[in-house]
Amino acid sequence: MPRIRLLFLWQRRFNPLNLLVDIICLPFINKQVYKLEDFPQTYQDEINAITVDCDSGKMLEAMNGQLKEHNRTMLLYKWYGHNVGDAVSQPKFHDKFKYILTIGLSVFNKQEKTKQHFGWLRAGILVLYNIDPEIPEKGAYIIVNDARHDWKKDGRLFIFDDTTQHQSFNLTDMPRHCLFVDIVRPALLPIIITSIVKALGSLSLAIPAVTRQSGWKRIN
C-alpha cells in the first residue's frame, strides 16, 4: 500500500475528534461490525420501528423509474437529526428519535458498485436494511474490510461502523434497494455524541457541497 495512503488511513482512524468520540463512548468498544443484539433494547426498538415496520412498498413506488438516468440514487427523510424531504408516505420517519440520526433509501441499478470508501466520523453506526421483495441468490453484497455480507444468504439487516473501509456491489440483473439509518453510538452519556453529530449535520445543511456524494443522485 502506498505510503501516502497509509498516512491517510492513520489520520482518518486516529484523528483527535474520533479519539475523543471513542473515549466518550467507553465502556462501549467499537466492534466495527455489529449484530442487533449488541445494542441496548431501547436501540433495538428504534431500529426495528424503522426497518422491519416500514412500508417498503411505498418506498419502492417512490423510487420507480429513478434509475433510468442515474445508476445510484438516494431518497432522504432525515439528515443528522433534521427532517428533510417529504415523509407523507412514511410519517414515522419524521418522528423525533433518541438514537436515530439519519434515515434514507439508497438504490443501486443493476450491475452497479461503489468504490472502496469510508466515512470520517465514528460518532455514528450505519444500519442497512434491504427492502427488496425478492433478493437474488448471488451478486448483491457488501464487503467491510475482509468480511462479506450477502443480502440473500446473511439476511436483510447489516450494521457496521462506516469509518471502516467498505464497498457495495449489485452485480445482479435487478435494482437493489437498501434503507440506510445512522444511529448514535452507545455511550454512558449519548447526548454528548448526539450533540456533536447534530451540530455537524446543521453545518452540512448550511453548506450544500458538504452533502454531495460522488456518483449519487439525491431526490426529494
N, C-alpha and C positions, 0 to 999 in steps of 0.2 A: 504494500500500500504506500503511495507517495507520502513523503514526509509532511507536506503541507496539509494533506487530508488527515493524517494522524493528529496534527496540531489542532485542526478544526474540530475533530471529534472530541479531543481532550477539553477544549474550551467549551464546547456545547454541553458535555456531560458534567463539567465541574465549574461552570461559571458561578460567580458569587450568589446570584439570585436563586439558582437551583440548589445550591448548597444550603442556603437559608431555608428554602422550602423543605428540604429533607430533614433539617433539624426541627423545624416546627411540627412536622408530621410524626416525629418519634412519639411512641414506640412502634408506629405502623411503618414497617420497612417496605420499600418499593420492590414488588415481586416481578415487575415488568409484564408478565402475563398472568392474568387472574381468572379465577372461577367466581361465579356469582356468590357462592357460599363463603368466599373470602371476606365479604363485606358485612358490616352490621345489618341487622334485619331492617332498620329504617332505610338504609341504602337500597337493599333488595326490593323493598316495597315500591320505591320511586322508580327503579329501573323496570320492574315488571309492569307498572302502570303505563309506561311509555312504549314498551316493546311488545310484550305479549298481549296487552289490552288495546293496542292501537287499531284503528280501522285501516288496514293495509289496502283494502280495495279502493278506497277514496284517494289514497296517495298514489297508487298505480294509475288511476284515472287521470289525476292531475299531471302526471308525467307523460301521458300518452302523446306520442308524436314529437317529443322534445329532442329525440336523438337523430332526427333527420338532418340537422345542420351541425350538431356538436356530438363528439364522441363521449364526453363526460359532462354531466350536468348535476347541479346541486340545487335543492329547494330548501331554504332556511325558514325555520319557525321561531327559533330563539338563538340569540348570539351572545355568549358570555353573560347571561342573566338578563339581557334586553330582548323584549319581544320584537320580532321583525316579520315582515310579510303578512300573509293572510292565513289565519288559522280557522276559518269558518268551518272547514271540513274536519278539523282536528282541534276543537276548542280546548281540550285538555292540555295541548302543547303550550298554550299561553298562560297556564296556571303559574302560580308562584311556588317554586320548589325550594327545598332546603339544600339539596345536594346537586341537582341537575343544573347545568350552566348553559349548554348549547344543545339544540335539537334540530336536526336536518335530515334530508334524504339525499343520498348520492346514487347516481345512476351511471353505470358503465355500458357502453354499447358492446355489441358482440365483437370478439377478437380485439379487445382493448386491454391495456395495462398501464399502470403508473411507472414512473422511475422509482428507484430506491430513494426514500426520503425520510425525514423525521421532523417532529415538532421541536420547539426550543424551550418550552416551559413545562416543568414537571409538576405544576400545581394541579393538573387535571389528569383524569384517566379516561381513555376513549372506549366507549361501548358501541359495538357494531351488532346490528340485528338484521339478518336477511329476511325480507318480506315477500320474496318471490313465491307465488303459489306452487311452482314446480322448480326444483333446483336440479340442474344437470349432474350426472354422475361424476363427470371429470371436467376439469378446466376452470372451475370457479373457486378461487382460494386466495389466501393472504399469507405472506411469509413475514415473520417478525424475527429478526436475527436469523437463526437457523431453524426455527420452529415453523411448521406449516399447518395452517388450519383450512381444511376443505369444508365448504359450506354444506355440502351434501352429507359427507361422512361424519364430520365432527360436530354438526349442529348449527343452528341459526345464530346462536349468541357467541360473540367473541369479545373479550375485554383485555385491553393492554395499555401500557404506557407508551404514548405515541412519540416520545422523545427517543425511543428505541428505533433503530433503523428498520423500515418495513417497506413492503411492495405489494400491491394488489393486482390480481390477474382475473380477467374474464375471457378465457380462451375457449369460449363456447359460441354457439350459434343463436343465442338469445340474450337480451339485456339482463343485467344484474342490478337489483335494487337493494340497497342497504340503508337502514335507518342508522344515523350516527348521533350519539349522545355523549357529550362531555360531562363528567361528574367531578366534583371536587375531591381531591384525595382525602382519605380518612385521616383525622388528626384529633388530638385531645381538644383543640380549640379550632374547629373547622372554619369559624367565622373569619379568622385571620387569613386563611388561604382563599376563601371566597372573596374577601375584600380585595386582595391582590389581583385576582383574575378579573373581577368586575371592573376594576379601575383600568386594566389593560384593554378590556372589551370596550369600555367607553372611548378610549383613545382610538381604537381601530374603527369605531363607528364615525368618529370625527375626521379620520384620515382615510378615505376610501381605498387608497393604494395599499394600506396595510392588509385589507381583507382579500386582495386579489390573489388567486391561486393559478399558477401556470397550468394550462390545459383544461381548466374548469369553466363552464358557463353557468353563472348563477341566474336563477329565475325566481320571481316572486309568486 
